Structures are given as C-alpha cells and as structure tokens.
Amino acid sequence: MDPRWLALENKPKPYIVAHRGNQVACPENTLAAFRQAVTDGADIIETDLHLSADGAFLCIHDDTIDRTTDGKGKVAQMTLPEIKSLSASYGRPKFYAECIPTLAELAELVPANMILALELKTDRFLEDETCRQLANELDQTGVRDRTIVLSFSLARLGTMHAIAPDIPIGSITIKNPVPYRDATLLGPFWPLLLLNPFYLLMAHRRSQIVCPLDPNPNSRLRLYKRLKCDAVLTNDPASTNQALKRIQA
C-alpha cells in the first residue's frame, strides 16, 4: 500500500470520501462545504480542478460557471479576479458570500490527518507544464505527500504520473469491470462490483484501494462493508458517517 495512506490506518474502513465537500448542507465545492465535511468526520476531501485563463487551479466541477454561480462563461476564459467576483452560492442565499475556491485555499483548510483527492477535469492536464505546475503547487502548499489525483481519463493520469510519479493516481470508470492495474485507488461505478464479484479480490491482491463511484451510498453501505470496500464516496458525509457507526455498532 502507498505510504501516503498509512496516516489513515488507525481509522476504521471504509474511509469516508466527501464528494465536493458536504454538498447537501452547503453549495458544492465551496470552502463552506469543505469545512462542513471536516466537521462531519470525513477522512478524504474530494474536489474537481479546472484552470482559469491566468493559470489558477480552481475547485469547480463544470467547465463553465453557469450552474453553480451567478455568472456565465467558461472557466478557462476567465481570470481569477473575474471568477472571484462571483457568488458560488448555487442559489442558496445563506451562502451568498461563498465563491469558487482555489486549490491553495482548500489546501490551507484541510487538516494534517486528511487526504486530498483531486479530479483532473480538463485536458490541460495532458500538458506537461500544467502537471508540473500542479505538482509544484502541492509542494508549496504542503499537501503533496497526502494528495491523490483522480480522473476518468487514463491519458491525464499518465501525464501526471510521468511528471510526478510520487503522487498516487486514482482511476474512475463507468464501464470497465476489471481493475486498472496501475492505479493506487479505483473508483468503479458501483454496479460493476456486482457485475464482477471478484473485483475487490483482484484489487486487494495488488494492495489497491477501492471506492465505489456512488455519491449516495447509504442504502448500500452494508453491501460495501460485506465486500470490504476501502472507502465510500458521499455527497453527505454527516449522514454517511452516522449510518456507518450504526452498522459497525
């Protein structure tokens, strides 16, 4: 197992992965959502990365700001000051002051005993220089040794791994029922675990970590415990944490 995950060894599995923070209690991918996930007892914070026109790494899922802010336009065509001028409240007045965070802001917020999972959302991560820039920023913010990069794109993961082989990679898939050999973490769409009942066995033989792609997992937690999944993804880490405690009790 990669040494970066040893910090979680004193915590019971499955680990809780906060999908874009706690996006039930707060607007997704905001500092409020990330802080809430920490309070809820999440073990890993997951977010998405795009780049602004002036090269800032931003925590936002879509390639446009239309859905989650009060503005319109493509993230890649806007500067950081332009993006920071917008509210990322996702239509929730209580959170009007929230804006799209930078990776540096998230890194400052994440406690030392938590893992950071970054999904590479743009083909800019096929560029060596972009991957080098990301590795350098993770160094500068002090989170490189507890960060994993994720993607549906094996090409993006391959470029990142070539530039920074010390940073573990996680492969997410909707349709591949066979574990990808070269990843530290595997995120198969959850029905694939039923399609291939040997998925966990195959992965664990290679010391790989399995976290089903299932952002609303509570009704399947007993299944994931029985299969010995290493982590569960959730939109609501508070309720998932409580449900796991009830099962474990």
N, C-alpha and C positions, 0 to 999 in steps of 0.2 A: 504493500500500500504506500502511496506517496506520503512522505513525511509531513506535508502540509496538513494532512487530515488527522494527524496524531493528537492535535490540540483538542479534537472532539471525542477522543477515545473514552474520556470519563463521563460522557453523556450517553444516555440510552438511545439505541436506534429504534425506530427510524428518526434521523435528524429532520428538523422542520425547516423547509426552504420557503422563505417569504417571497412570493411571486409579485414582483414590482412593489415590495413592501406589504403593508396591510391595505389592500385596495378596496376592502369592504368598509372599513372605518374611515378611510381617508382617500383623497384622489390618488390614483396610481402614480408611481414613480415621482413622488414628491418627498421632500425632507420630512414632512409630517407623516407620510406613510412608512418611511424607513424608521423613524423614531418609534412609531407605534409598534412596528414589528420587533424592534429590540425589546420594548416593554412587554410584548406578548410572549417572549421567550423563544423567538426564532433562533436557530443555530446558524443559518446561512441566509444572507440577503441577496436576492436575485434582482438584476435590473438589465436594461437594454441600452446599448450605446450607438449613438449617431454622432456625426461631426458637424459643427457649424461651418459657415463659409470661411471663418477665420481660424478654423482648426481646433476648436474646443470640443472636448468629449462631453456629450450631453446624455443624461438619463431620460430617454424617451423611446417608446416602442415604435411609433409610426414614423414614416419618413416625412410626414407633414405635421404641422402644429394644429391642424383644423379640429381634430376630435377632442383634444384634451386641454386646449387653451381658448382664450377669447380672441385669437388672431387667426390668420390664414397664411399659408405659404409652405414651401419646402424647407425643412431644417437646413439642408445643405446650401441653401441660397440666402440664408440669413446670418447676420453676425451675432456674436454672443450678446452685446448690448441690446440689439433688437429683440432677441429671444427673451432676455431677462426683463424686458419691459412689459411682458405679457403675464396675465394671471393663468396659472395652471390648475385652477380650482375645479375644472371639469364640471362647471355649472353648479357647484356647491358653495353658496355664499359664505359659509363659515370659514372656508379655506381660500378666500379671495386673495390673500397676501402670498399664497404659495406660488412659486414659479418653477420652471424646469431647472433641476439642479445640474451642476457639473459633476463630473466624476470626482474631482478634488473635494467638493463639498460633501459628497457621500463618504469618501474615504476618511474624512475628518470625523464623521459621525459614528462610523462602525466601531464597536468596542474591540479590544485586542483579542478577545476569545471567539470572535465570529469570522466566518469565511465570507468572502465576497465573490459572487458568481456574475460574470458579465457576458451577456449575449451580444455577439457581434452582428449588428443588424444591417450593415451596409457593405457593398463591395469595395469600399475604400480599404477594407481590411484584407484585400488581395494585394495591396501595395506594401512593399517592404517598409517604406518610410512611415506609413501610418502605424504599422505594427511596432516599429521601433519607437515611435513617439509614445504609443500606449505603454510599452514596457518601461520606458524612461519615466513616465508619469506615475506609474505604480511604484517605481523605485523612490521617486521624490516624495510621494505621499506616505511611504512606509507600509504599504499593503501588498507588495509584490509577493511576499512569501506566504500569503494567505488568500490568494486570488486564483480563481479558475476561470478560463474563458470558454464560452459555450457557443454553439451555432448549429443550425440545420445544414450549413454549407461546410463540407469537408475541405473544400478549397480554402476558405477563410481560415479554418483551423490549421491547415497545413502551412499556410504562410506565416501565421502567428507562431507556430511551433518551430519553424525554421529560424525565425528571428530570435525567439526567446524559449529555447527548449526546456528551461527550468519551470516555466509556467504551465501547469497541467491544463489539459483540454477536455471538454465535455461535448459529446456528440448527441444531438437531439434528432429524433426521427419520427415521422408519422407512419412509415410503411415498412421499414426494414425489421423483420422478426429475428434477425441474427445480430448479436452484439458486435459492434465495431471494435476491432482488435486494438487499435492504437489510442484509445481514449482512457483517461482516468475515471471519468464519470459518463454514464449512459443515461439518456433521457428518452426511453421509448414511449410512444403513445400507449396508454395503459392496456388497451385490448390486445396489444402484441404479446403481453405476458401470458394471456390465455391462449393465443394462437401458438406460441412456442412455450410449453410448460417447462422447458429446460433452460430458458433464458437466464434466470438467476444463477443456476448452477454453472453455466458456461462462463458467465461474467465473473462470478466469485472465484472460479479456478484461476483467473488471471488477476485476482485482487482488484477488480473493478468495482466501482460504486454505482448502484442502480437507483435512480429516482424517477418513477413513472411520470410521464407527462400527463398530469391530471390536476388542474388547478382547483378543483372542488372535490377533494378526496375523501371527505369524512364518511360517506356511506360505504367506502371500500377499504377503510383502514384495517379492518380485521383480515381482509384478504392480503393486504400488503405486509402485515405482521406475519401472517402464515407463510407467505412467500419469502420472508426475510429480506424485504427491500431495505436498503440502507438509508433512504431519505424519502420524504414525501413533499411534493410541491403543493402550495396552498395560497389562495387569494386572501384567506382569513386565518392567519397563524394563531390568533387567540382561540378561536373555536376548535381548530385542529389540535392545538396543544391540550385543551381540556378533554377532547374526545380521546386522545391517546392516553391521557392519565387515567381515564375511566377504564379503558381496555386493559392497561397494564395493571391496574388495581384488581 
